[in-house]
Amino acid sequence: MFRKISTLVVGALMCGVLSTPAHATDATSSNASSPVAIVDSRPDRVSAAQTARAQGSRVEILSEHTASMRTWANPDGTITSQVFSGPNWVVQSDGSWADLDTTLVASGDGTFVPVQTPMHVVVGDVGATSVASTSPTPPVSAVGSDEW
């Protein structure tokens, strides 16, 4: 029975009975020329691996991103991680990651603060004897000139 059905289907395909209509072929061929957006990241390992294989380029696995590590799924099914000995990225309030930037900029009150760090750092005249303070908020430590 199975052999008769498979023979019938193969014969129908060869005759064009089950082929794609001409107007559907034209629609797909016109879409093939339009650019397809490349996906840079996906939320988990499974979706990143599937996307990497489908598009032929690596895809970052966002759930495995930390302050000192990034991980990608590669098109060949392997995983690549970039690991640093200290923090290299800072998590933002919206959950996205930004590059760590310790460049000091004037804050307008005579002190200087880094552009992007995991802790709140203030350098300058932050008190009677302090020249710098750090804190996750509120301040928890200070380095003063009397401690040097």
C-alpha positions in Angstrom: 0.0 0.0 0.0 2.8 2.4 1.0 4.7 1.6 -2.2 1.6 2.5 -4.3 1.1 5.8 -2.6 4.8 6.8 -2.8 4.8 5.9 -6.5 1.7 8.0 -7.1 3.2 11.0 -5.3 6.5 10.8 -7.2 4.6 10.5 -10.5 2.5 13.5 -9.6 5.5 15.6 -8.8 7.2 14.6 -12.0 4.1 15.6 -14.0 3.9 18.9 -12.1 0.5 18.2 -10.5 1.8 19.0 -7.0 4.3 21.7 -8.1 4.3 25.3 -6.9 2.0 27.6 -8.9 3.8 30.1 -11.1 2.6 33.2 -9.2 4.0 31.8 -5.9 7.4 31.1 -7.5 7.5 34.7 -8.8 6.7 36.0 -5.3 9.5 34.0 -3.6 12.1 34.9 -6.2 11.4 38.6 -5.8 11.8 38.3 -2.0 15.1 36.5 -2.5 16.7 39.6 -3.9 15.7 41.8 -0.9 18.3 42.0 1.9 17.8 39.9 5.0 18.7 41.4 8.3 21.5 39.5 10.2 20.6 38.7 13.8 23.5 39.6 16.2 22.1 38.1 19.4 19.4 35.8 20.8 18.2 35.3 24.4 19.2 31.7 24.9 21.6 29.0 23.6 19.1 27.0 21.6 17.7 30.0 19.6 21.2 31.4 19.1 22.4 28.1 17.7 19.5 27.7 15.4 19.8 31.3 14.2 23.6 31.0 13.7 23.2 27.8 11.6 20.4 29.4 9.5 22.1 32.6 8.7 25.7 31.3 8.5 27.2 33.7 11.1 27.8 33.7 14.8 25.1 34.9 17.2 25.7 36.1 20.8 23.9 34.2 23.6 22.6 37.0 25.8 21.7 34.8 28.8 25.4 33.9 29.1 26.7 37.5 28.9 28.4 38.6 32.2 30.6 41.6 33.1 33.7 39.7 32.1 32.5 37.2 29.5 30.6 37.0 26.1 29.5 33.8 24.4 28.5 33.1 20.8 26.9 30.2 19.0 28.7 29.5 15.7 27.1 28.2 12.5 29.0 24.9 12.7 27.4 24.1 16.1 30.3 25.1 18.3 30.3 27.7 21.1 32.9 30.5 21.4 33.5 32.5 24.6 35.5 35.6 25.1 36.7 35.8 28.8 38.4 38.6 30.6 40.1 38.6 34.0 38.0 41.6 35.2 34.8 43.4 34.2 34.7 44.7 30.7 31.0 45.6 30.4 28.4 47.2 32.7 24.8 46.2 32.8 22.3 49.0 32.2 19.0 49.6 33.9 17.2 48.2 30.9 19.2 44.9 31.0 21.5 45.7 28.1 25.3 45.8 28.3 27.6 48.8 27.7 31.3 48.9 27.4 33.2 49.8 30.6 34.6 53.3 30.2 36.8 54.7 33.0 37.3 58.1 31.3 36.9 60.8 33.9 34.6 63.7 33.1 33.9 66.8 35.1 30.6 66.6 36.9 30.1 70.4 37.4 30.7 70.5 41.1 34.5 70.3 41.1 34.6 66.5 41.1 35.1 64.0 38.3 33.2 60.8 37.6 33.9 57.9 35.2 31.7 57.6 32.1 30.6 54.0 32.7 31.6 51.8 35.6 29.9 49.2 37.8 30.3 51.3 40.9 29.6 55.0 41.6 33.1 56.6 41.7 33.8 60.3 42.5 37.3 61.8 42.3 38.1 65.3 43.6 37.0 67.4 46.5 34.4 65.1 48.0 34.8 66.1 51.6 37.1 67.8 54.1 39.9 65.2 53.7 38.7 62.9 51.0 39.9 63.0 47.4 38.0 60.0 46.1 35.0 57.9 47.1 33.3 54.8 45.7 29.9 53.4 46.4 27.2 51.3 45.0 25.0 54.1 46.6 25.1 55.4 49.2 28.8 56.0 49.8 30.5 53.2 51.7 34.2 54.1 51.4 36.5 57.0 50.9 40.2 57.6 50.4 41.5 60.7 52.1 44.8 62.6 52.0 45.4 61.7 55.7 45.4 58.0 54.7 48.3 58.3 52.3 
